[in-house]
Amino acid sequence: MLVGIRANYIDWAKREFLVNVLTGEVDARGRGARAESQDALYRYFFDVLGMEAVRCTVFAHNAAILKVIDEGGWELTDTTYKPAVGGGAPIELRSFRLKRETWARKAGEKATRGRREA
């Protein structure tokens, strides 16, 4: 079963990285793989490589990921429209940026909640 694929691109000059996630089969979704791998990935890019921010884009109709983006403290940086593959109305694409400081604060809040719940 394909859980998903991540592709990450580093802009060393800006000290930022771009994360792309392709979700896998429907039956594999919602089991925590994205969040679990994201935590390890962000720790590596921010704490080991010293990146200052991460960027991503999300289709405007992807309510589940937009909820995660909102809860994670990401900042909207741009909105563009791309032609739909099958024709019809253009698709809205939103670009976001998350600063290392915001990620660290949110990660700390998550860890505190986890200790309280344990």
C-alpha positions in Angstrom: 0.0 0.0 0.0 1.4 3.4 -1.0 1.3 5.8 2.0 2.7 8.8 0.1 5.8 10.4 -1.4 7.7 13.4 -0.2 10.0 15.5 -2.3 12.0 18.3 -0.7 14.1 21.0 -2.4 16.6 23.2 -0.7 17.3 26.9 -1.5 20.6 27.2 0.3 20.9 30.9 -0.5 17.6 31.7 1.2 18.0 29.0 3.8 14.5 27.7 2.9 13.2 24.4 1.8 10.2 23.5 -0.3 8.2 20.4 0.7 6.0 18.5 -1.7 3.7 15.7 -0.5 1.8 13.3 -2.7 -0.7 11.4 -0.7 -1.1 7.7 -1.4 -4.1 5.4 -1.4 -7.2 6.5 0.4 -7.1 3.5 2.8 -3.6 4.7 4.0 -4.8 8.3 4.9 -5.5 9.6 8.3 -3.2 7.1 10.1 -0.5 9.6 11.2 2.2 8.9 8.6 2.3 12.5 7.3 2.5 14.1 10.8 5.0 11.6 12.1 7.4 11.9 9.1 6.9 15.7 9.1 8.1 16.1 12.6 11.3 14.2 11.9 11.8 16.0 8.6 11.3 19.5 10.0 13.6 18.8 13.0 16.4 17.7 10.5 15.9 20.7 8.1 15.6 23.3 10.9 17.8 22.0 13.7 20.6 20.2 11.7 20.7 22.0 8.4 19.8 25.4 9.9 17.0 26.3 7.5 15.1 29.5 8.3 11.7 28.6 6.7 9.7 25.9 4.8 7.4 26.6 1.9 4.5 24.7 0.3 1.6 25.2 -2.0 -1.9 23.8 -1.4 -5.0 23.6 -3.7 -7.7 25.8 -2.3 -10.2 22.9 -2.3 -8.0 20.8 0.0 -9.8 21.7 3.2 -8.1 19.0 5.3 -4.5 20.2 4.6 -5.6 23.9 4.8 -6.8 23.1 8.3 -3.3 21.6 9.2 -1.7 24.7 7.6 -3.8 27.1 9.6 -3.3 25.2 12.9 0.5 25.1 12.2 0.9 28.8 12.0 1.8 29.0 8.3 1.6 32.4 6.6 -0.2 32.8 3.2 2.3 34.4 0.8 0.6 34.2 -2.6 -2.5 33.0 -4.4 -2.4 32.0 -8.1 -4.7 30.3 -10.5 -3.6 27.4 -12.7 -5.5 25.8 -15.6 -7.4 22.7 -14.6 -6.0 19.6 -16.2 -9.4 18.5 -17.5 -10.4 22.0 -18.6 -13.0 24.2 -17.0 -12.4 26.8 -14.3 -8.9 27.5 -13.2 -7.8 26.0 -9.9 -6.8 28.2 -7.0 -3.3 27.5 -5.6 -2.2 29.0 -2.3 1.4 29.4 -1.3 2.5 29.3 2.3 5.7 29.9 4.4 6.4 28.6 7.9 9.3 30.3 9.8 11.6 28.2 12.0 10.6 30.1 15.1 6.9 29.5 14.5 7.5 25.8 13.9 9.6 25.5 17.1 6.9 27.2 19.2 4.1 25.0 17.7 6.3 21.9 18.2 6.8 22.9 21.9 3.1 23.4 22.4 2.4 19.9 20.8 5.0 18.3 23.1 3.5 20.0 26.2 0.0 18.7 25.2 1.4 15.2 24.7 3.0 15.1 28.2 -0.3 16.3 29.8 -2.3 13.7 28.0 0.2 10.9 28.9 
